[in-house]
């Protein structure tokens, strides 16, 4: 199963397609449109356990929206605002995966446009698009952090690591 983006720089449209191949590389199912959005940063993964696609859709008005689709590319929920940006700046998804229960786990770095401030946030989003770890996620570290990674734990939480440039004696935090 392959997902790929086709981005048109003239229109700023990003179309995500799926395609299925067998082990020999022969096409089992031709390219099928999954979704279309504005901007390049849309991310899609496939949850094998629950046979669904999970999408983080770059959205100029909400930063990122969330949507799920079944294996036949049919929407399971409508587009839901999911990852608000708490300050004006750039956002980068550092990590996007699914936990054992089918929740999306997201780690991201936010960089301010007005100063050198950088923060890392972690999010856990249910299959219904609800934020479990607060509306804006959990802010880790200081204002000089980046590259967050997180491993979900069996109790519903997680262990996160990130780079902390504000403390030279402890450049990696957990």
N, C-alpha and C positions, 0 to 999 in steps of 0.2 A: 504494500500500500504506500503510495507516494502522495505527498501534498506539495504543491509548488505555487509560487506567486508569479503573475504576469503584470508588471508595473508599467503603466503608460505615463512617461514624464510630461507629455503635453497636456493631458487631462488630469493628472495626479490620481488616476483611478488605479486601484490595486485589486486584481481579480485572483482569487485563490481557487485552484483546481485540485481535484483528486484523480488518481489513476491507479489501476491495480494491475500488477504483473505477477506471473508465476515465478517459480524458482529458476527457470531457464531464461527468464527475462522476456517472455512473450506476453503481449497485452491480453489481459483477461477482461478488463473493463476499460473502455476508452476514457479520455479526459472528460471530467464532469465538473461543472462550476459548483463550488461550495458557497462562496460569498463574494461580494464586491464592496469595497470601502475606499475612502479617500486616504491617501498617504501610504507610505511604504512600510511602516512598522508593524503591520498586522502579523500575529503569530498564531499558528494552528498546530495542535498535537492530537494524536489519536490515543484514546484510552482503550486499550485492548480488553481489559477486564469487563468494562461496561459497554463495549462496542459503540463508542461515540467519539465524535470530533469535539474538541474544546477550542474555542477561538478567543483570543484577545485582539480586539479590533481597534486600531488607532482611530481616534475620533477627535476632531479639532475642538469640540465643545465640552467633552468630558474627560479628555486625555485617553482613556481606554474604556471600551465597552466589552461585554462578555456575551457569548452565545454558544450554545451547544447544538450539535446535529447528530442524527443517527448515521449508521454506516451507509445508508443510501443517500446521504447528503440532505435529508429533510430536516428543517429546523425543529428542535425539541422545545426551545424557549425563544421568545423574542429578544431582540438586542436589549441588554440591560447595562446601564452605566455602572462601572465596576471599580475603576482605579482613578479617583480624582487626584489631581496634582495640587498639593497644598501651597505651592508658590509658583510664580511665573518662571518658567525655565524649560529645560530639556529633560526628557525622561528616557531611560534606557532599560530594557528588560534584561537583567543579568541571568535569570533562571526562570523557567516555566516548565512545570511537570505536574503529574497527577499523583495523588497519594492512594493508599490502598482502598479508601472508601469512595474514590471518584471525585474528590475535591481538587480544584486547581490550586497549586502552590506557586506563588509568584514572588520573585525577589527582584527589586529594581533600584537603580540609582537615579536620583534627581539632581540636576545641576542648575543653579540659579543663573538667570540672564543678567542680573544686576550686580552680583558680587561673586566671589569664588566659592560660595557655600555649596556643599554637596552633602546629601543625606541618602541613607539607604532605608528602604521600607520593605517589609515582608507582608504578604497577603495570603489568606486562605479563602477561596471562593467556593461555595457549594454548587452542586449541579443545577440549582435553581437561580444562580447568580447573586446570592447573598454573601456579603462580606462577614466572615466569622471573626476576624481579628480586627474589628473596628472599621468604620467607614473609610478611613484613609490608610488602614494597615497599621503595622507596628513600626515606629521609627527607632532605628538602632544606631548607637554610636553618637558622634558629635556632628558638627557641621563640616567635617572634612573627611568623609567616608565614601567608599565606593566598592564595587564588585562583591555584592552579597550573594552567598550561597546558603541554601537551607535544605536540611534533611528532615522529613516528617518523622515524628515519633509515634509510638503506638497509643499514647494517651491523648492524641489529637493536637499536640503542640509540635514543636520542632527544635532542632539545633541549628543555629545560624552562625556563619563566620563571615567576616568582612575585613577589608583593609581600612585601617584607621591612620591617616596621615597626621592627625592632630597630636598624637602621642608618640614621639620618636622611640621611646623605650619599649612600647608595646604596639608595633605596627599592625599586628593581626589581632583581631578581637573575636570573641565567641560569646 
